[in-house]
């Protein structure tokens, strides 16, 4: 899915000492009021080619590790470095066939696919994408040859289509999958190995790809065949998954403009082309403006307070920029806007002037000069509104909600209830911070500004809970965290994860490749893990994405379903010197979050490829497994199994674990309001904003912030210019879904609490039930039905309120 999110710890949505029955009842009613829309069919895809909807750009499941998530702008980590990770080990040479771009090998059609080059890796039959050899020069000929081939297949299908599964859905899935796999591989490389040549090649062929998607999405013969299936006597005999596919494809065809007359359809198609270009340019500007900022520091007193790991990273960055003799002790040091560097300054730098400079640079990324996204945003909003009007909707938010569980009104209602519950605790947060600042004799106590909040919040947290995030890093080394994560899912879901480096080509030596086996040792899925920041080429944040989905139709051997393969990408602190990657607790939560997404993709038992795994799951339910997994970071046995000092092997002291639990809701009101600002401004821009009117986009944000920020943003705050979730991702009029899904995830985790987290037998049984429902059923069943099948009842907001300090645990 695409931006959500980008990575971070779970959002502590509500916080306070009291609540009222009316609040609980209201939240419950909000959920229950959507049960009918929850049951409506809607189709969700990780990539637009996963269905024949051309209306979206590449959709990644982007998670809260992004700067827009936490109060401390926990974005993603960037740094230049020479790798010392295990990923550099020699690769085994193994040939394995597990999947290919389609069940019919591309190489089976030499007369039609040889128009590019026999050496073009994009046109070869492969089991795993050849990431190690794909280059920009392959993109233009490869994508064009592929588009020509599948266009011919589409034309042939339109002439012979019949309203049956073998004559409609199966050939359609093959066409969709071919483009999904090949385009997905190229677009993935742009996210993790960006360069000007690749950008240029993608920009040139993207209109041709979008044009094919539009043709596919507006195919009358295919649309009519799906309608005929729905109206046939056999309809009642179809299983849930097939009914969901048919209904969602019909709905998406309408949203793709199939009902528009010639002139309006031409206008619609132009809008889609323009939106694809604008979104791509938006994201490139964000990346380039983030890379552009560098602050060279030569005087150590200017970076007083930065921990040793941060100084080492700053010196390592300086070395990569030509300062060959830079050291952590003596510098020089280079500060950037990449998360490890930016976050370290905001949390620890005593130099207030430095904090202000870095903060202002961060919130104004991509808002000036050649990289200014302001007009791009205006054009995106204008075109989205035009698109909505063409489709007969009042605004773009209504278009977005057509494929979600919620409605605009219900989303706004939930956000307002959460806002009102979070406001007083957030006011108290700021008062506590001011009081603490005064007690420390700080001169800025009476004038706290945004560049002071994170710094003094960290000092208050250290004082209140005696917790220092940097001092926790040695207990969270990446290898140990991954081992603990894999042990947890083995216990919960009876699977085994093993590294199989060398089995598949990778795009960087730091990338690890894993196989997921069932209890008998048979492989059921694979995934790539790219953990570290690479600021020169890698997009920020954390995300999960599919490589291929599980599919019966695309079986390699004709009997066993093709196995799913996923990407899992983070941007955390790389190894520095001879130390492994040492993680903050937030980064640990991010890894668990992304693996939750990957689990839903990999552990699906759905064989219908168009609704397997995350495909077909409504956007505002898709965060359930990821947010669910974050809860286990606070589970004592899980955390203690992970938290071992990387040098001594010492387990995290018990008293520190208890402090971590106590600090779980620290400044929860403030963190909640921050997320609510993003969600609310998103809906305002897509439901009520008039492009070209008297109010600018930044004025809208300032207006929204008066109700969602206790400390108003700076007058020149232009964070919208880098809000990639909604302008370059799939979260337009959908950012609220984080909160929506959090109700579901908290209640799901409460099922484990109910049976007793220390009762391993009961936890395993509950884990198996979670696997067989939430993780196995994919988009083949409506999310509410899946939840009820797991939980035995409809969702309740009580666990969320309790987890966030609004209710006292009954235990």
C-alpha positions in Angstrom: 0.0 0.0 0.0 1.5 3.1 -0.4 2.4 5.6 2.0 1.1 5.1 5.0 2.7 5.1 6.2 6.5 5.1 6.6 7.8 3.4 10.1 7.8 4.2 13.8 6.3 3.1 17.0 2.7 2.5 17.5 0.7 5.6 17.9 -0.6 6.1 21.4 -3.9 7.5 20.3 -5.7 8.3 23.4 -4.4 9.3 26.8 -5.9 10.6 30.0 -7.0 9.6 33.4 -10.7 9.5 32.8 -13.2 8.8 30.1 -16.9 8.5 29.9 -19.3 5.7 29.0 -20.6 8.0 26.2 -17.2 8.2 24.6 -16.8 4.4 24.6 -20.4 4.0 23.3 -19.8 6.6 20.6 -16.6 4.9 19.3 -18.4 1.5 19.4 -21.3 2.9 17.5 -19.0 4.4 14.9 -17.6 1.0 14.2 -20.9 -0.8 14.3 -22.5 1.8 12.0 -20.1 0.8 9.3 -20.8 -2.9 9.4 -22.8 -2.8 6.2 -20.2 -0.8 4.3 -17.6 -3.1 5.8 -19.3 -6.0 4.1 -19.4 -4.2 0.8 -16.9 -5.5 -1.7 -13.9 -3.4 -2.4 -10.7 -4.2 -4.1 -7.3 -3.2 -2.7 -4.1 -3.8 -4.4 -0.5 -3.3 -3.6 0.1 -2.2 -7.1 -2.4 -0.7 -9.5 -2.0 -3.5 -11.9 -3.2 -6.0 -9.3 -6.7 -5.1 -10.6 -7.7 -3.4 -13.7 -8.1 -0.1 -11.9 -5.8 2.4 -13.5 -6.6 5.1 -10.9 -3.7 4.6 -8.6 0.0 4.9 -8.8 2.4 2.3 -7.3 1.0 1.5 -3.9 3.3 0.5 -1.1 2.3 -0.3 2.4 4.1 2.6 3.9 4.3 2.8 7.6 4.6 5.1 10.4 8.3 5.3 10.4 7.9 8.4 8.5 8.6 11.8 9.7 4.9 12.5 9.7 4.2 10.0 12.3 5.7 10.7 15.7 6.2 13.8 17.7 9.8 13.5 17.0 9.5 13.2 13.2 10.8 9.6 13.3 11.5 9.3 9.6 14.0 7.0 8.1 17.6 6.6 8.3 20.1 7.7 5.7 23.9 7.5 5.7 26.8 6.7 3.5 28.8 3.8 4.7 30.9 0.8 3.9 28.9 -2.2 4.9 30.0 -4.5 7.6 26.7 -6.3 7.8 26.1 -10.0 7.5 24.6 -9.2 4.1 28.1 -9.0 2.6 28.7 -12.7 3.1 29.4 -14.6 -0.2 26.3 -15.6 -2.0 25.6 -19.2 -2.8 24.7 -20.0 -6.3 21.4 -21.8 -6.2 18.9 -22.3 -9.0 15.3 -22.7 -7.8 12.1 -22.4 -9.7 9.3 -21.1 -7.5 7.5 -18.5 -9.6 7.7 -16.6 -12.8 6.1 -13.5 -14.2 3.3 -15.7 -15.5 2.4 -19.3 -15.8 3.3 -19.0 -19.5 7.0 -18.1 -19.6 7.8 -14.9 -21.5 10.5 -16.9 -23.3 7.7 -19.2 -24.6 6.9 -16.4 -27.1 10.2 -15.6 -28.8 8.6 -14.3 -32.0 6.7 -11.7 -30.0 9.1 -10.9 -27.2 12.4 -10.7 -28.9 11.8 -7.1 -30.2 13.9 -5.8 -27.3 17.0 -7.7 -26.7 17.8 -11.3 -25.9 19.8 -9.9 -23.0 17.1 -7.9 -21.5 16.5 -9.4 -18.0 12.9 -7.9 -17.8 11.9 -10.1 -20.8 13.3 -13.4 -19.5 11.6 -16.1 -17.7 12.7 -15.9 -14.1 11.9 -17.4 -10.7 13.0 -14.4 -8.7 13.4 -10.9 -10.3 17.0 -10.4 -11.5 17.5 -7.3 -9.3 21.3 -7.5 -9.6 21.4 -7.0 -13.4 18.4 -4.8 -14.2 19.6 -1.4 -15.4 18.0 1.8 -16.7 18.9 0.8 -20.2 16.6 -2.2 -19.9 13.5 -0.2 -18.9 12.4 1.4 -22.2 12.7 -1.6 -24.5 11.7 -4.1 -21.8 8.5 -2.3 -20.7 7.5 -1.4 -24.2 7.9 -5.0 -25.4 5.9 -6.2 -22.4 3.2 -3.7 -23.0 2.9 -4.7 -26.7 2.6 -8.4 -25.7 0.0 -8.0 -23.1 -1.9 -5.5 -25.2 -2.2 -8.2 -27.8 -3.3 -10.7 -25.2 -6.0 -8.2 -24.0 -7.3 -7.7 -27.5 -7.5 -11.4 -28.0 -9.3 -11.8 -24.6 -11.9 -9.2 -25.5 -12.7 -11.1 -28.7 -13.1 -14.4 -27.0 -14.2 -13.5 -23.5 -17.1 -15.5 -21.9 -18.7 -14.9 -18.4 -16.9 -17.9 -16.9 -14.0 -18.1 -14.5 -11.7 -19.9 -17.0 -12.6 -17.7 -19.9 -12.5 -14.3 -18.0 -10.8 -14.2 -14.6 -7.9 -16.6 -15.2 -6.6 -15.0 -18.5 -7.2 -11.6 -17.0 -5.1 -12.4 -13.9 -2.3 -13.6 -16.1 -2.2 -10.3 -18.0 -2.4 -8.3 -14.8 0.3 -10.3 -13.1 2.8 -10.0 -16.0 2.8 -6.2 -15.7 2.6 -6.3 -11.9 5.8 -8.4 -11.5 7.9 -6.6 -14.2 6.8 -3.0 -13.5 7.0 -3.8 -9.8 10.6 -4.9 -10.0 11.6 -1.7 -11.9 9.7 0.6 -9.6 11.1 -1.1 -6.6 14.6 -0.4 -7.8 13.7 3.2 -8.2 12.7 3.3 -4.5 15.9 1.5 -3.2 18.5 2.3 -5.9 17.5 5.6 -7.5 19.5 7.3 -10.2 18.9 9.9 -12.9 19.0 7.4 -15.7 16.4 5.1 -14.1 14.2 8.1 -13.3 14.3 9.3 -16.9 13.5 5.8 -18.3 10.5 5.3 -16.0 9.2 8.8 -16.7 9.3 8.1 -20.4 7.5 4.8 -20.3 5.1 5.5 -17.5 2.5 7.2 -19.7 2.4 4.1 -21.9 1.9 1.9 -18.9 -0.9 4.1 -17.6 -2.5 4.1 -21.0 -2.6 0.3 -21.0 -4.1 0.3 -17.5 -6.8 2.7 -18.7 -7.5 0.5 -21.6 -7.8 -2.5 -19.4 -9.9 -0.7 -16.8 -12.3 0.6 -19.4 -12.7 -2.6 -21.3 -16.4 -2.9 -22.0 -16.2 -6.7 -23.0 -14.5 -7.5 -19.7 -16.9 -5.3 -17.7 -19.9 -6.8 -19.3 -18.6 -10.3 -18.7 -18.2 -9.6 -15.0 -21.7 -8.2 -14.8 -23.0 -11.3 -16.6 -21.4 -13.5 -14.0 -23.0 -11.5 -11.2 -26.4 -11.8 -12.9 -26.1 -15.5 -13.8 -27.8 -18.4 -12.0 -24.4 -19.7 -10.9 -23.8 -16.5 -8.8 -25.1 -18.0 -5.6 -22.8 -21.0 -5.9 -19.6 -18.9 -6.1 -17.5 -18.8 -2.9 -16.9 -15.6 -1.0 -13.6 -14.9 -2.6 -14.9 -15.1 -6.2 -17.9 -13.0 -5.3 -15.6 -10.3 -3.9 -13.5 -10.4 -7.0 -16.5 -9.9 -9.3 -18.1 -7.1 -7.3 -14.9 -5.2 -6.8 -13.9 -5.4 -10.4 -17.3 -4.0 -11.4 -17.0 -1.2 -8.9 -13.4 -0.4 -9.9 -14.4 -0.4 -13.6 -16.9 2.3 -12.8 -14.3 4.3 -10.8 -12.0 3.9 -13.8 -14.4 5.8 -16.0 -16.0 2.9 -18.0 -19.4 4.6 -17.9 -18.1 7.9 -19.3 -18.9 9.1 -22.8 -16.2 9.7 -25.3 -15.2 13.3 -24.5 -15.5 12.8 -20.8 -13.5 9.6 -20.9 -10.8 11.3 -22.9 -10.7 14.0 -20.2 -10.6 11.4 -17.5 -7.7 9.5 -19.1 -5.7 12.7 -19.4 -6.3 13.4 -15.7 -5.0 10.0 -14.8 -1.8 10.5 -16.9 -1.2 13.9 -15.4 -1.7 12.6 -11.8 0.8 9.8 -12.4 3.4 12.3 -13.6 2.7 14.8 -10.8 2.9 12.1 -8.0 6.2 10.8 -9.4 7.7 14.3 -9.5 6.4 15.1 -6.0 8.3 12.1 -4.5 11.4 12.9 -6.4 11.4 16.5 -5.1 11.1 15.2 -1.5 14.0 12.8 -1.9 16.2 15.4 -3.6 15.4 18.2 -1.1 16.1 15.8 1.8 19.5 14.9 0.3 20.3 18.5 -0.5 20.7 19.7 3.1 24.1 19.2 4.7 25.4 21.0 7.8 29.2 20.7 8.2 30.3 21.1 11.8 33.9 21.4 12.8 33.6 22.7 16.4 32.7 19.9 18.9 30.9 22.3 21.2 28.4 22.9 18.5 27.2 19.3 18.7 27.4 18.9 22.5 24.9 16.3 23.7 24.9 14.1 20.7 25.6 10.4 21.7 28.6 8.5 20.5 26.6 6.5 17.9 25.3 9.7 16.3 28.8 11.3 16.3 30.1 8.1 14.6 27.4 8.4 12.0 28.0 12.1 11.4 31.7 11.4 11.0 31.0 8.4 8.7 28.8 10.7 6.6 31.6 13.3 6.5 34.1 10.6 5.2 31.6 9.7 2.4 31.5 13.4 1.5 35.3 13.7 1.0 36.5 14.5 4.6 38.7 11.4 4.7 40.1 12.0 8.1 36.9 12.6 9.9 36.5 10.8 13.2 33.7 10.5 15.8 35.9 12.1 18.4 37.4 15.0 16.5 35.2 15.5 13.4 34.4 17.1 11.2 30.8 16.0 11.3 28.0 16.3 8.8 24.4 16.7 9.9 21.7 15.8 7.4 17.9 15.5 7.3 18.0 11.7 7.2 16.3 10.3 10.2 19.3 9.0 12.3 21.0 12.4 11.9 17.9 14.6 12.2 16.4 12.7 15.1 19.6 12.8 17.0 19.9 16.5 16.7 16.3 17.1 17.8 16.5 14.8 20.7 20.0 15.4 22.1 21.7 18.5 20.7 22.2 21.2 23.4 22.8 23.8 20.7 19.4 25.4 20.3 20.5 27.3 17.3 21.4 24.1 15.5 18.1 22.5 16.5 16.2 25.4 15.0 18.1 25.4 11.8 17.7 21.7 11.2 14.0 21.8 12.2 13.2 24.7 9.9 15.0 22.9 7.0 13.0 19.7 7.7 9.5 21.2 7.8 10.3 23.2 4.6 11.6 20.4 2.4 10.4 20.6 -1.2 8.8 24.0 -0.7 11.1 26.3 -2.6 13.2 26.8 -5.7 13.4 24.1 -8.4 12.1 21.5 -5.9 9.0 23.3 -4.8 6.0 21.0 -4.5 3.4 23.7 -3.8 2.1 24.1 -7.3 2.3 20.3 -7.8 0.0 19.8 -4.8 -2.4 22.4 -6.2 -2.5 20.6 -9.5 -3.0 17.2 -7.9 -5.9 18.5 -5.8 -7.5 20.2 -8.8 -7.2 17.1 -10.9 -8.5 14.8 -8.2 -11.6 17.1 -7.8 -12.2 17.1 -11.6 -11.9 13.3 -11.6 -14.5 13.0 -8.8 -16.9 15.3 -10.6 -16.6 13.3 -13.8 -17.4 10.2 -11.9 -20.5 11.8 -10.3 -19.1 12.4 -6.8 -19.0 15.6 -4.9 -15.3 15.4 -4.0 -12.3 13.1 -4.2 -12.8 11.9 -0.6 -16.0 10.2 -1.7 -14.1 8.5 -4.5 -11.5 7.3 -2.0 -14.1 6.0 0.5 -16.0 4.1 -2.3 -13.4 1.3 -1.8 -13.0 1.6 2.0 -14.9 0.5 5.1 -15.7 4.0 6.3 -17.6 6.9 4.9 -16.3 10.5 4.9 -18.8 11.3 7.7 -17.9 8.3 9.9 -14.1 9.0 9.4 -14.6 12.6 10.5 -16.7 11.5 13.4 -14.0 9.1 14.7 -11.3 11.7 14.3 -13.3 14.3 16.2 -14.0 11.9 19.1 -10.3 11.0 19.3 -9.3 14.7 19.1 -11.6 15.7 21.9 -10.3 12.8 24.0 -6.7 13.7 23.3 -6.8 17.5 23.7 -6.7 17.9 27.5 -4.0 15.3 28.0 -2.0 17.1 25.3 -2.4 20.4 27.1 -1.2 18.7 30.2 1.8 17.3 28.3 2.9 20.8 27.3 2.3 22.2 30.8 4.4 19.4 32.3 7.1 20.1 29.8 7.2 23.8 30.6 7.3 23.1 34.4 10.2 20.6 33.9 12.1 23.0 31.7 11.8 25.7 34.4 12.9 23.3 37.1 16.1 22.8 35.1 16.7 26.5 34.9 16.5 26.6 31.2 16.4 30.1 29.6 13.8 28.9 27.0 11.4 27.7 29.6 9.0 30.6 28.9 9.4 30.4 25.2 9.4 26.8 24.2 9.3 26.3 20.5 9.0 23.4 18.1 12.8 22.8 18.1 12.7 22.5 21.9 9.8 20.1 22.3 11.6 16.9 21.3 14.8 17.8 23.2 13.0 18.6 26.5 10.6 15.7 26.1 13.6 13.4 25.9 15.0 15.0 29.1 11.7 14.7 30.9 11.3 11.1 29.9 14.8 10.3 31.1 14.0 12.1 34.4 10.5 10.6 34.9 11.3 7.0 33.9 15.1 7.0 34.1 15.1 5.8 30.5 17.7 7.0 28.0 16.9 5.8 24.5 20.6 5.9 23.4 21.5 3.8 26.4 19.0 1.2 25.3 20.6 0.8 21.8 23.2 -1.7 22.8 20.4 -4.1 23.9 18.8 -4.0 20.5 21.1 -5.2 17.8 19.5 -6.0 14.5 20.5 -9.7 14.4 19.1 -10.3 17.9 15.9 -8.4 17.1 15.3 -10.5 14.0 16.0 -13.8 15.8 13.5 -12.7 18.5 10.9 -11.8 15.9 11.3 -15.1 14.1 11.0 -17.0 17.5 7.8 -15.1 18.2 6.1 -16.0 14.9 7.2 -19.6 15.3 5.4 -19.8 18.6 2.3 -17.9 17.4 1.9 -19.2 13.9 3.9 -22.4 13.8 6.2 -21.2 11.0 10.0 -21.2 10.7 11.9 -18.4 9.0 15.4 -19.2 7.7 17.9 -17.1 5.8 18.6 -18.3 2.3 21.0 -15.7 1.0 22.0 -16.4 -2.5 18.8 -18.1 -3.5 17.6 -14.9 -5.1 19.4 -11.9 -6.7 19.4 -8.8 -4.6 20.0 -5.1 -5.3 22.4 -4.4 -2.5 24.8 -6.5 -0.5 23.0 -5.6 2.7 19.8 -7.1 1.6 18.9 -10.4 3.2 16.7 -13.1 1.7 14.5 -15.4 3.8 12.4 -18.4 3.3 9.3 -19.1 5.4 8.6 -22.8 6.1 5.6 -24.5 7.6 5.9 -26.9 10.5 6.8 -29.8 8.1 9.7 -27.8 6.6 8.0 -27.1 3.3 8.4 -23.5 1.9 5.3 -21.4 1.9 6.7 -17.9 1.2 9.9 -15.8 0.7 10.8 -12.3 1.6 13.6 -9.7 1.1 14.7 -7.5 4.0 16.6 -4.3 3.2 17.2 -2.7 6.6 19.6 0.2 6.3 19.5 3.8 5.1 21.3 4.7 1.9 20.7 8.4 1.5 22.2 8.7 -2.0 19.8 6.3 -3.6 17.1 5.0 -1.2 13.7 6.6 -0.5 13.0 7.4 3.1 10.7 5.5 5.5 9.8 1.9 6.0 7.4 -0.2 3.9 6.2 -3.6 2.9 5.4 -4.4 -0.7 4.7 -7.5 -2.7 6.9 -9.1 -5.3 4.4 -11.7 -6.3 1.2 -12.9 -4.7 0.0 -16.4 -4.0 -1.9 -17.7 -7.0 -3.4 -20.9 -8.2 -3.6 -19.7 -11.8 0.0 -18.7 -11.9 1.3 -22.0 -10.5 4.6 -23.0 -12.0 3.9 -26.8 -12.0 0.1 -26.6 -12.6 -0.8 -28.1 -9.3 0.7 -26.2 -6.4 -0.2 -22.5 -6.0 2.6 -20.0 -6.7 4.2 -19.0 -3.4 4.0 -15.3 -2.3 7.1 -13.2 -2.1 7.4 -9.9 -0.2 9.8 -6.9 0.2 10.4 -5.5 3.7 12.3 -2.2 3.6 13.5 -0.1 6.6 15.8 2.9 6.9 17.5 2.4 10.3 20.9 3.1 11.7 23.5 1.1 9.8 26.4 -0.6 11.4 29.1 1.9 12.5 32.6 0.7 12.8 32.8 -2.9 14.1 29.4 -2.7 15.8 26.2 -4.2 14.4 23.2 -2.0 13.7 22.0 -0.9 17.1 18.4 0.0 17.1 16.2 2.4 19.1 13.0 0.9 20.6 11.0 2.8 17.9 13.0 1.1 15.2 12.3 -2.3 16.9 8.6 -1.5 16.7 8.9 -0.5 13.1 10.4 -3.9 12.1 7.6 -5.7 13.9 5.1 -3.5 12.2 6.4 -4.1 8.7 6.7 -7.8 9.4 3.0 -7.8 10.3 2.2 -6.6 6.8 4.5 -9.2 5.3 2.8 -12.0 7.4 -0.6 -11.2 6.0 0.9 -11.3 2.5 2.9 -14.5 3.1 0.6 -16.6 5.2 -2.4 -16.3 3.1 -4.2 -19.5 2.1 -6.2 -17.7 -0.5 -5.5 -19.2 -3.9 -7.4 -16.6 -5.9 -4.6 -14.3 -6.8 -6.7 -11.1 -7.1 -7.7 -11.3 -3.4 -4.7 -13.2 -1.9 -2.8 -11.8 1.0 -3.2 -8.0 1.3 -4.9 -7.7 -2.1 -8.6 -7.0 -1.8 -8.4 -6.0 1.9 -10.0 -2.6 2.5 -7.5 0.1 3.1 -8.7 1.1 6.5 -8.5 -2.6 7.7 -5.1 -3.4 6.2 -3.1 -2.1 9.2 -4.6 -4.6 11.6 -1.8 -7.2 11.4 1.0 -4.6 11.4 -0.3 -2.7 14.4 -1.2 -6.0 16.1 2.5 -7.1 15.8 3.7 -3.9 17.5 2.0 -5.0 20.8 4.4 -7.9 21.1 7.3 -5.4 21.6 6.0 -4.9 25.1 5.4 -8.6 25.8 7.9 -9.5 28.5 9.1 -12.9 27.1 9.4 -11.5 23.6 11.2 -8.3 24.7 13.6 -10.1 27.1 14.4 -12.6 24.3 15.4 -9.7 22.1 17.0 -7.3 24.5 20.5 -8.7 25.0 23.6 -6.5 25.2 25.5 -6.9 22.0 28.8 -7.1 23.7 28.2 -8.8 27.1 25.0 -10.8 26.3 23.4 -9.3 29.4 19.6 -9.3 29.3 17.8 -6.0 29.7 17.4 -5.4 33.4 13.9 -6.1 34.8 13.6 -2.6 36.2 14.2 -1.1 32.7 11.6 -3.3 31.2 9.1 -2.1 33.7 10.0 1.5 33.0 9.5 0.9 29.3 6.0 -0.3 30.1 5.3 2.7 32.3 6.6 5.0 29.5 4.3 3.4 26.9 1.7 6.2 27.2 4.2 9.1 27.7 2.9 12.2 26.0 0.2 10.0 24.3 -2.1 13.0 24.0 0.5 14.9 22.0 1.3 12.0 19.8 -2.3 11.4 19.1 -3.0 15.0 18.1 -0.1 14.9 15.8 -1.5 12.0 13.9 -5.0 13.6 14.0 -3.6 16.7 12.4 -2.3 14.7 9.4 -5.6 12.7 9.1 -7.8 15.8 9.4 -5.9 18.0 7.0 -6.0 15.1 4.5 -9.7 14.9 4.7 -10.1 18.7 4.6 -8.1 19.0 1.4 -9.9 16.1 -0.3 -13.5 16.8 0.9 -13.8 20.5 1.3 -10.9 22.5 -0.1 -11.5 24.5 -3.3 -8.3 24.6 -5.4 -7.6 28.1 -6.6 -9.9 29.6 -4.0 -9.1 32.2 -1.4 -7.5 29.8 1.0 -4.1 28.2 0.2 -3.2 24.6 1.2 -1.0 26.0 3.9 -3.8 28.1 5.3 -5.9 24.9 5.5 -3.2 23.3 7.5 -2.9 26.3 9.8 -6.7 26.3 10.4 -6.8 22.6 11.1 -3.8 22.9 13.4 -5.7 25.3 15.7 -7.9 22.4 16.7 -5.2 19.7 16.6 -2.0 21.3 17.9 -1.6 22.7 21.4 1.5 24.5 20.2 0.5 25.9 16.8 2.8 25.3 13.8 5.2 28.0 12.7 3.6 30.5 10.2 6.0 29.3 7.5 5.5 25.5 8.3 5.1 23.8 4.9 5.2 20.2 5.9 2.5 19.5 3.3 5.1 19.9 0.6 6.7 16.6 1.8 3.5 14.8 2.8 4.2 11.9 0.5 1.5 9.7 2.0 -1.3 11.6 0.4 0.4 13.2 -2.6 2.7 10.4 -3.8 1.1 7.4 -2.1 -2.1 5.6 -1.6 -3.3 7.5 1.5 -5.2 10.4 -0.2 -8.4 10.8 1.9 -7.2 7.7 3.7 -4.7 8.7 6.4 -7.5 8.3 9.0 -7.2 4.6 8.4 -4.4 4.3 10.9 -6.8 5.2 13.7 -9.6 3.1 12.2 -7.5 0.0 12.0 -6.0 0.6 15.5 -9.4 -0.1 17.0 -9.3 -3.5 15.3 -5.7 -4.3 16.1 -6.0 -3.4 19.8 -9.1 -5.6 20.1 -7.4 -8.4 18.3 -4.4 -8.3 20.7 -6.8 -8.3 23.6 -7.9 -11.8 22.6 -4.4 -12.9 23.7 -4.6 -10.9 26.8 -7.9 -12.5 27.7 -6.4 -16.0 27.6 -3.3 -14.9 29.5 -0.1 -13.8 27.8 1.9 -16.1 30.1 -0.3 -19.1 29.1 1.8 -20.4 26.2 -0.6 -23.1 25.2 -3.6 -20.7 25.1 -1.5 -18.1 23.3 -0.5 -20.6 20.7 -4.1 -21.7 20.2 -5.2 -18.1 19.8 -2.3 -17.4 17.4 -3.4 -20.3 15.2 -6.9 -18.8 15.1 -5.5 -15.4 14.2 -3.4 -17.1 11.4 -6.4 -19.0 10.0 -8.6 -15.9 9.9 -6.9 -12.5 9.7 -3.7 -13.8 8.0 -5.1 -16.6 5.9 -8.3 -15.3 4.4 -6.8 -12.2 2.7 -9.3 -10.1 0.7 -11.5 -13.0 0.0 -13.9 -12.1 2.8 -15.1 -8.8 4.2 -12.9 -7.5 7.0 -15.7 -7.3 9.6 -16.6 -10.9 8.8 -13.0 -12.0 9.2 -12.7 -10.1 12.5 -15.9 -11.7 13.9 -14.6 -15.1 12.8 -11.4 -14.6 14.8 -12.8 -12.7 17.8 -16.3 -14.2 18.1 -17.9 -10.8 18.1 -17.8 -7.4 16.5 -14.9 -5.0 17.4 -14.9 -3.0 20.6 -12.9 0.2 21.3 -12.4 -0.7 24.9 -9.0 -2.4 24.4 -7.7 0.7 22.5 -8.9 3.0 25.2 -7.4 0.8 27.9 -4.0 0.4 26.1 -3.8 4.2 25.8 -4.5 4.9 29.5 -8.2 5.9 29.2 -9.5 2.8 31.0 -8.1 0.9 33.9 -7.3 -2.7 33.1 -9.8 -5.1 34.5 -6.9 -7.5 35.3 
